[in-house]
């Protein structure tokens, strides 16, 4: 569990949690999900998985232990000299049962979930290099052009000369000037 919310660039997934476990957990978890899809149970000897993944038995046992301790594998039965039997929890189910344990996606005004569609489009056209602020979107919209036209003209603007490094800082002011003055050919 996290002591405090960790803010990250992406939505939380099982992979985020697996990256914080032993490396074999990241091999075992998708394998267990795949095998358990039909019957809802995963059982496989550590020795067989070790041979399959070309890892030591101890490495596989560590991954199984990490997954069980974290709750991604729920132990149904475990006996000496027999494969453990587990229920495999998908991330959504696991997250519901472990509130506060997931990373939280940073949200910005240009973010897909809550943001302005024009800001999202310009962000995407820039390859994620450009964050467009609300006051900048308002300036672009003063041109009176529909958002789709602004987006296509922005793409033309970038194709004419793709900014590098710090040049991205002045892209929106330059583009806004050109857009408002109608200097970008249609």
Secondary structure, 3 states (H helix, E strand, C coil): CCCCCCEECCCCCHHHHHCCCCHHHHHHHHHHHHHHCCCCCEECCHHHHHHHHCCCHHHHHHHHHHHHHHCCEEEEECCCCCCCEEEECCHHHHHHHCCCCCCEECCCCCCCCCCCHHHHHHHHHCCCCCCCCHHHHHHHHCCCCCHHHHHHHHHHHHHHCCCCHHHHHHHHHHHHHHHHCCCCCC
